[in-house]
Amino acid sequence: MRVVLPLLHRRRHPLAQALSVVLGLIVVGVLMVFGLVVAGVLTVGGALWLVWRQWKRARVGMPGAAKQARQPEVLEGEYVVIRSSRPVTHH
């Protein structure tokens, strides 16, 4: 099976070539500006979210508020020592 693509030849007219280049630069410029705007909105939104979260945490921890005694984070469980000299049996 052979795939045949149409020939992508350059336009012969110099004005058409210049317009193609200008149009390509405009499209690339618009995409770059759009990307920068999106990055700026995400950065500002993330910064505002972090500030709001810190402000909310500081408000909860204000003096006069009932502070709860924080329990240490302990993982409880049982363990079994397995010796490598004998086979492991599960029951």
Backbone bond lengths (Angstrom), bond angles and torsions (degrees), N, CA, C in turn:
res aa  C-N    CA-C-N  psi(-1)  N-CA   C-N-CA  omega(-1)  CA-C   N-CA-C  phi
1 M - - - 1.437 - - 1.526 107.88 -
2 R 1.303 115.05 133.57 1.459 120.13 -178.27 1.519 108.92 -121.97
3 V 1.322 116.37 130.20 1.456 121.36 179.12 1.522 108.01 -94.85
4 V 1.307 115.49 126.21 1.456 119.98 -179.80 1.520 108.48 -111.16
5 L 1.309 116.11 120.13 1.453 121.41 178.14 1.521 109.34 -102.47
6 P 1.318 116.86 147.03 1.461 117.60 176.49 1.529 109.91 -64.95
7 L 1.284 115.66 149.08 1.460 119.65 -179.22 1.524 110.23 -67.52
8 L 1.290 115.23 130.49 1.459 120.68 177.57 1.524 107.32 -99.77
9 H 1.288 116.00 84.72 1.455 119.51 -177.86 1.523 109.75 -99.30
10 R 1.286 115.55 153.55 1.456 121.20 179.73 1.526 109.19 -73.90
11 R 1.295 115.06 147.51 1.447 119.24 175.94 1.521 108.79 -68.07
12 R 1.282 115.56 142.40 1.461 118.72 -175.38 1.517 112.16 -85.38
13 H 1.305 117.11 -24.67 1.459 119.30 -176.92 1.530 109.73 -78.52
14 P 1.325 118.75 127.99 1.473 121.08 -177.99 1.525 113.21 -61.89
15 L 1.326 117.45 -33.91 1.454 119.99 179.43 1.531 110.69 -67.63
16 A 1.329 117.21 -38.80 1.464 120.93 177.50 1.531 110.59 -65.98
17 Q 1.320 117.31 -37.40 1.470 120.53 176.78 1.520 110.54 -64.67
18 A 1.317 117.06 -44.34 1.468 120.62 -179.40 1.520 110.68 -64.29
19 L 1.331 117.01 -42.26 1.468 119.88 178.64 1.526 111.56 -65.00
20 S 1.316 117.58 -35.93 1.464 120.72 177.74 1.524 110.80 -64.76
21 V 1.323 116.11 -42.09 1.463 119.99 179.14 1.517 110.40 -65.01
22 V 1.332 117.11 -45.55 1.469 120.71 -179.72 1.527 110.35 -63.22
23 L 1.330 117.18 -42.78 1.463 120.67 178.85 1.532 111.07 -63.01
24 G 1.318 116.88 -41.32 1.466 120.37 177.28 1.516 112.36 -63.05
25 L 1.336 116.83 -41.81 1.468 120.20 178.34 1.525 111.66 -65.38
26 I 1.333 116.27 -37.65 1.467 119.33 178.26 1.529 110.68 -65.09
27 V 1.317 117.21 -43.24 1.474 120.71 179.44 1.527 110.69 -62.87
28 V 1.324 116.63 -44.89 1.473 120.04 178.69 1.526 110.54 -63.16
29 G 1.334 117.55 -41.15 1.467 121.07 178.40 1.515 112.44 -62.65
30 V 1.337 116.90 -42.56 1.469 120.31 179.06 1.522 110.33 -64.23
31 L 1.313 117.52 -41.56 1.469 120.23 178.87 1.525 111.63 -65.00
32 M 1.332 116.79 -38.64 1.466 119.56 178.61 1.526 111.06 -66.62
33 V 1.333 117.45 -42.97 1.462 120.42 178.67 1.525 110.05 -63.70
34 F 1.323 117.14 -43.26 1.460 120.52 177.90 1.533 110.87 -60.07
35 G 1.318 116.86 -43.56 1.465 120.49 178.56 1.520 112.39 -63.34
36 L 1.340 116.69 -40.22 1.466 119.40 178.56 1.521 111.70 -67.20
37 V 1.337 116.63 -37.55 1.469 119.65 177.91 1.524 110.40 -64.78
38 V 1.309 116.64 -43.97 1.475 119.99 179.03 1.528 110.27 -63.44
39 A 1.329 117.53 -43.67 1.477 120.48 178.31 1.521 110.83 -62.35
40 G 1.317 117.69 -40.20 1.469 120.89 178.61 1.513 111.98 -65.10
41 V 1.330 116.87 -43.02 1.466 120.13 179.19 1.526 110.31 -63.75
42 L 1.323 117.13 -42.42 1.469 119.76 178.58 1.524 111.83 -64.98
43 T 1.325 117.13 -39.20 1.467 120.35 179.72 1.521 111.29 -66.40
44 V 1.323 116.56 -47.82 1.468 119.95 179.99 1.523 110.48 -65.27
45 G 1.332 117.15 -42.68 1.460 120.01 178.52 1.517 112.24 -62.64
46 G 1.324 117.03 -41.17 1.468 119.96 177.62 1.514 112.39 -65.48
47 A 1.331 116.77 -39.91 1.471 120.22 178.75 1.526 110.48 -65.28
48 L 1.332 116.86 -43.42 1.470 119.75 178.46 1.523 111.36 -64.01
49 W 1.327 116.38 -38.77 1.467 119.63 178.31 1.533 111.17 -63.47
50 L 1.347 116.63 -42.69 1.471 119.62 178.81 1.524 111.46 -64.97
51 V 1.327 117.19 -41.26 1.467 120.56 178.73 1.516 109.98 -63.79
52 W 1.328 116.85 -43.56 1.457 120.25 179.71 1.517 110.96 -63.11
53 R 1.336 117.27 -41.05 1.462 120.72 -179.93 1.527 111.55 -65.89
54 Q 1.337 116.57 -41.54 1.460 119.21 178.09 1.529 111.21 -66.02
55 W 1.332 116.36 -38.94 1.460 120.08 178.76 1.523 110.69 -64.18
56 K 1.328 115.71 -39.64 1.460 120.44 179.26 1.526 111.08 -66.25
57 R 1.332 117.09 -41.00 1.468 120.50 177.86 1.525 111.08 -65.48
58 A 1.325 117.49 -40.72 1.466 120.66 -179.65 1.521 110.63 -65.99
59 R 1.329 116.84 -34.93 1.455 120.68 179.71 1.518 110.99 -68.81
60 V 1.319 117.59 -37.25 1.469 121.18 179.53 1.520 109.96 -68.47
61 G 1.325 118.02 -36.08 1.464 121.83 -176.89 1.521 113.72 -90.16
62 M 1.332 118.67 18.15 1.469 121.19 -178.94 1.527 110.73 -67.69
63 P 1.342 117.59 150.24 1.468 119.86 176.15 1.527 109.98 -62.04
64 G 1.313 115.49 146.35 1.453 120.41 -178.43 1.517 111.90 98.20
65 A 1.293 115.45 -22.00 1.464 118.82 177.08 1.522 108.47 -79.67
66 A 1.300 116.50 148.26 1.461 120.15 -179.83 1.521 108.76 -70.03
67 K 1.322 116.02 114.92 1.461 120.78 179.09 1.517 108.96 -90.93
68 Q 1.297 115.29 133.31 1.455 120.45 178.68 1.524 108.47 -91.09
69 A 1.350 114.76 140.73 1.456 119.14 176.20 1.518 107.76 -70.10
70 R 1.296 116.05 122.98 1.465 120.06 -177.62 1.522 109.57 -84.92
71 Q 1.299 114.31 126.58 1.452 120.14 178.70 1.522 108.98 -81.44
72 P 1.318 116.16 142.58 1.470 117.70 176.38 1.521 110.18 -65.38
73 E 1.313 114.94 145.90 1.463 119.23 -179.66 1.525 108.73 -83.75
74 V 1.333 114.83 106.51 1.456 121.25 -176.55 1.521 108.23 -122.29
75 L 1.297 115.43 134.76 1.452 121.28 175.78 1.519 107.48 -100.64
76 E 1.332 115.80 112.69 1.449 120.01 -178.49 1.519 109.80 -96.95
77 G 1.312 116.27 149.08 1.449 119.81 178.48 1.515 111.11 176.30
78 E 1.299 115.43 -179.47 1.455 121.59 178.89 1.516 108.73 -116.16
79 Y 1.285 115.77 152.88 1.457 119.41 177.40 1.525 109.11 -138.29
80 V 1.305 114.19 157.89 1.449 121.57 179.79 1.520 107.44 -128.15
81 V 1.322 116.16 132.48 1.451 120.68 177.67 1.522 108.06 -84.75
82 I 1.314 116.57 125.24 1.459 121.56 -179.58 1.521 107.96 -107.99
83 R 1.308 115.25 123.34 1.457 119.64 178.04 1.513 108.95 -88.99
84 S 1.290 117.27 141.72 1.459 120.83 -176.84 1.539 111.61 -80.21
85 S 1.353 119.14 -6.26 1.459 120.66 -176.33 1.531 112.26 -80.90
86 R 1.317 119.06 -18.63 1.462 120.22 179.79 1.530 109.54 -127.68
87 P 1.307 117.63 154.31 1.465 120.20 -178.98 1.532 111.34 -68.83
88 V 1.302 115.65 152.30 1.462 121.85 -179.32 1.514 108.15 -88.22
89 T 1.356 115.16 130.04 1.450 120.42 176.28 1.521 107.83 -117.07
90 H 1.292 115.88 134.59 1.476 120.78 178.11 1.505 108.49 -103.27
91 H 1.336 115.67 132.15 1.462 118.72 176.61 1.489 110.47 -130.13
